[in-house]
Amino acid sequence: MSENPLFARSTDACLKKYTELPPEDEAFIYVFAPVICSYVTYVLRDAHDRGIKRLVFLARDGYLPYIAALKLAPVIAPEIELSIVSVSRYALRSAEYGLMGKECLDTICLGALNLTFAKMMKRASLTEEEIEKVAEKCGMIGRVNDVLTHKQIRDIKEKLREVPEFFEMVKVHSDGKLKSVSDYLKQEGLTKERVNDTCIVDSGWIGTVQRSINKIVGGEDKGFEGYYFGLYSIPSGASPDAYRSYYISPGSGLSDLLRKVRFSICLFESICSSPESMTYGYEYSDGKVKPVTDECGNPNVGFIRRALVYLEDYSKVLASEDLKHIDNNAMLKMCEKLLKLCMGNPTKEESEALGKFSFSDDVVEDDMKRLAAKWGREELKDNSFFRKMFVKAGLKTGKVPVSGWPEGSIAASSDGLRKKFGLMSERCLKAVTEIRKTVIK
């Protein structure tokens, strides 16, 4: 439980109200409700101090923070207007690709879990027939559904750079989407006239959604600034002052590194979501522009709806506390303690309860997997630090086991020394990866 008395009282109030909760619900009340509310508290206080008039939360990942803000804003920053818009990396990027030229390859060819050539092309909205044509140019005929290695992704990116037909296809699809996206953002008040008094709020990671919004809106000189729970990096050439991160920053400091190695983006996104599916695009209906989503909704919708109720109750109790003077470092320490245990060293019960969520880390969610893949003895062995490093470096052949939440896979399938060794191996790999990205450039 949180050692911070203000947040602990909210946790106690929720636990007293609800009994016999499933373990994933308990984890939400103990860990994620206080983490979300501390992030929202930071955003509201900082925005108030800077004179920001409006905060726009980006669904899906900004949905639960928005719900918490509705309860907390009246006592922290009642003058700030709150709103939420439905966007996605896919809906925004696929509309802006036509404006980017060959720079669009930087996001079309981003690595992901279980990435295939076909999935890569679907990011650019190519049809099956177009995918086959481009595959022929890239030497990928018959292999469009094979999972790609990091080296193969880099090679394909360089080959695509020399395929003019590919960029023509991308532009045709992009131009067909740009107007509806632009009209939707304008309808929701994201215009050039509001860039000075409006900030966006999202989960974070690499800041490309903010860049996409600004490019589409046309705010080249001065675009919208953003608040993020965590940032591993920001777009090349972007001003660091336009990106404000709470828990993880894109620097190479020791505190950020320690937080990164015990943090799971995939788990965070599985929990901080909305009941709806991702936004695939926009359509005109009854004189308005409306987001297009999958009728099936979020595959984790049952949990999300329960979490929404817990968060409303939690933030309501917290709103009765004196949040204006709570120390920001105290909130960060609380978040670190809660997250590093739940995400980085979960119990078997936690790993099984949270690991069963459905998740996809690609921009087009057409291949949902179990968040924590089920591993056996062989997968645990193949996931060892040195073997994975040798495979990634091309010094050893074979594949490495894939999981959206490796720590959950390890904790669910091992215990004792085997679990400790597996988790230590995973932390070492994350540390080396982050050091390479942030220090060795």
Secondary structure, DSSP 8 states (H G I E B T S, - for coil): --SSHHHHHHHHHHHHH--S--HHHHHIIIIIHHHHHHHHHHHHHHHHHHT--EEEEEETTTHHHHHHHHHHHHHH-TTSEEEEEE--HHHHHHHHHHHHGGGGHHHHT---TT-BHHHHHHTTT--HHHHHHHHHHTT-TT-TTSB--HHHHHHHHHHHTT-HHHHHHHHHHHHHHHHHHHHHHHHTT-SGGGTTTEEEEEEEES-HHHHHHHHHHT-SSS--EEEEEEES---TT--GGGEEEEEE-SS--HHHHHHHHT--HHHHHHHS--SS--EEEEEEETTEEEEEE-TT--TTHHHHHHHHHHHHHHHHHHTTS--TT--HHHHHHHHHHHHHHHTTS--HHHHHHHHTSEE--SSS-SS-EESS----HHHHHHT-HHHHHHHHTTSS-S-----SSHHHHHHHH--HHHHHHHHHHHHHHHHHHHHHHHT--
